[in-house]
Amino acid sequence: MKILVAVKRVADPNVKVRALADGSGVDLANIKMTMNPFDEIAVEEAVRLKEVGRANEIVVVSIGPEKSAETLRTALAMGADRGLLVRTDAVVEPLAVAKILKAVAEAERPDIIITGKQAIDDDANQTGQMLSALLGWGQGTFASKLVVGDKAIEVTREVDGGLQTVGLPLPALVTADLRLNEPRYASLPNIMKAKKKPIDERTPADYGVAVEPRLTVVRVHEPATRKAGIKVGSVGELVERLRMEAGVLR
């Protein structure tokens, strides 16, 4: 069984990012970059499936600039077998990502595709669903548990009302949620071994996909600074402030 995992290079979630002065985007200069946390979970799940004998090959793919190869190396150090970098310096929107991944899937012919449920930079939460539709595969989104059989998988997914379990025939697509697993840290020996593992390189044009954005960013700005709280002396004062200052009561 072959598993294809999509990973994205994003700003480290522990680092504070700021908007560019002209409001055209986010300033990523000198910002630490890392693998999208949900994609780390997807890689970890694929590696665990290989360790228990449910998979024999893990291919990781990333779409982005040359430095995205570092993200692929991290996935290889975690236990993936091969890496594929679809290199582009353009901003690639979810639909274009899904189209590229569709072409990759048709070439690699995986049994399962695992992605993070969303990327923490744009929070789009669209790529997995779009890819499933393009491929015509069943999908199990927001997965918190995955049981893989020979011809089908059982996905426990998180929904508003609790947990829902769905059965999907293979091939199928899964998007990983936070509670699916706890990703491992790549050990130094595995990091050294990852440097010798192959990373193939392609471009979107090789797959016949145009990555020109369909959306226009009007303005990016930081949220307003939260005002300090105050203490009130009575319920009457609270109601008055809510009515006169906050404007939430009439």
N, C-alpha and C positions, 0 to 999 in steps of 0.2 A: 504494500500500500504506500502510495506517495502522498505527502502532505505539502501543500504550498502555503506559505505564510507571507503576508504583506506587512512590511514595517516602514515607519516614517521617521525621519530625523526632525526633531522639534526642539524648542528651547527647554532647558532643564526646568521642571515644574517648581523647583526650590529657588529659582532665580527670579527676581522681579524684573519685568520687562517694561519698557516705556515706549510711548508713541513717538514717531519722528516729529520734528518741529513743524514740518509742513502738513502733518496729518495724513500723509499718503500711506502709512503703514506702521509696522512695529520696528523699532531699532534693534537689530540683532547683532550689531557690531560688538565684538569682544564679549559676546554672551555664550556661556557654556551650553552646548547642544548635546542631546542624548536621544535614545530611542523613546518613542511615544510609550508611556506606561502601559496602556492597554495592549499595545503590540508586543511588549515584553511578556505579558501574560499569554498572548497567543503563541509566541515562540516556546515558552515554558510548557504549555499544554502539548504542543507537537513533540517536544523532546520527551516528555513523560510517556506519550503514546509509543514512541520508538523504544523507550527503555523497557516497556512491558511487552514488546513484540507485536504491537498492533500496526506499526509502520516500519518501513525499511529505508525510506529516504525522506529527508526534509529539505525543501528548496525555499530559500527566503528571497524576496524581491523587494526592492526599494526604488522609488521614482523621485528623482531630485538631482541636485548638483553633485559634483565629484566627491565632495566630503561625505555624501550619504554612504560611501563605501565603508566609512568608519562604523556606521550603524550596522551594516551587514556583517562586519568583522565581529561586532559584539554578539550578534545572533549566532554566528559560526562558533564563537567561543562558548556559547551556552549549549551547543550540541547540534546545530544545523549542519547539513552536509555540503550544500552548494549555495552560492549567492548569485543574484542577478541584479545588476544596476541598470535601470533605464534612465540614462543621464539626460538631464535638461536643466537649464538655469531659469526657465520660465516658471511662473506660478501655475501650478496644475490643479484645476478644480476637481471636485469629486467625480463628476461624470467622465472627464477625461481619464482620471485614474482608473475608474471602473472599465473603461474601454481598453486601456492598456493591459490591465490585469486579465481581461477576457482573452485578449490575444495571447498573453503569456500562458494562461490556462489551456488554451487550445493547443499550444505547442508542447507544454509539459504533461498534459493529461493527468492531473492529480485526481486522487479519489476524494480528498477533502481540502477545502480552502479555509484557513482560519485567519481572521483579521481582528484587530482591536475594534471595539464597538464604535469608537470615535477617536479623532486626534484632538489633543488638548490645545492645539494652537487655534484652529477654526471651529472646533466643536460641531462640525457639520453633521456627523452621524448619518451619512448617506451612502458612502462608498460600498459597504457590504450589501446593502439592499439593492442598489443599482446593479452591482455585479451579478447578484443572484438572478435578477430579472433578465439581464443581457444573456446569461448562460442558460437560463431556463432551468436552474437547479432549485431544489428546496433549500430553505434557509432557517437557521435557528439563531436568532439574534439575542443579545444580552445574556449569553450563556453563563450559568453559574455551576453547571456540572455537565460532563460529557461522557457518555458510555458508547464505545465503538464496537460494533459487531463486524461480521464478514461482509454483509451486504447492506447494512443500515446503521444509523447512529441514533442514539436517544439523547436529546438535548433538554436539560432542565433550564428554563429561562425565567428571568425576573420580570414580572409584570406588575401593574399597579395594585392588583388584588392579592399578590403573593407570588407563588411559583407555578409555572405551567410546564408540563413535560410533553414534548412533541417527538414523534418518530419520523425520521427522514431516510429515504432510500439513498444509497450512494450513486453517483457523486453528490456531495452536498456542501453547503457553505455555512460556517459558524462565525459569529462575531463574539469576542470574549469580553465579559464584564469583570468587575473588580474581584468578585468572590470566586472566580473559577479556580484560582490557585495563587500561590505566593512565588513569584519568579526567583530563581537562584542567582547568586552572584557568580560571574565568570571567574574561574581560578586563573592564576598566572600561567600555569602549564597549558591550560586550554587556550588562553589568549595567545600564547606563542604558537601553538598548533594551528590556530585559526589563520595565522598569517600565511600558512602554506596551503590552505584550502582555496579552491578556485572561485573567482568572482568573474562572471561573464559580464560584458558591457554591451548595451544596445542603446538606441535612441527611440523616441516615440515615432519618428518617421519610419523606422524599421518595421513597425507594426501598423503603419498606415493611419496613425492617430494624430490629429491636430490638437495642440494643447493651448491654442490661443484662448484666453479667458472670455467667457460669455457675460460675466458680471463686472460691474465697475464699482470700485471702492470709492465712496463719496468722501468719507472722512473717518479717521481713526483717532480717538481721543481717550484719555484716561478718565475713569469714573470720578465724579465729584467727591471731594474730600468730605468724609462724614463729620458732621458737627458733634461737638461734645454733648453728652447728655446733661440734664439738669434734674435737680430734686425739687419737688413741689410740696407745699405745706399742707394741702388738703385736696379732697376729691373735687371740690368746687374749682380750685385753681387749675387742676389737671384738665377738667372739662373746658374751662375758659381758654386755656392755652391750645388745646386741641381744636377749638372752634376758631379762635382769632389768629393764631400763629400757623398752625399746621393746616388749617382749612379742611379737616377731615370730618368735622361735625357742622351741622347747620341748625 
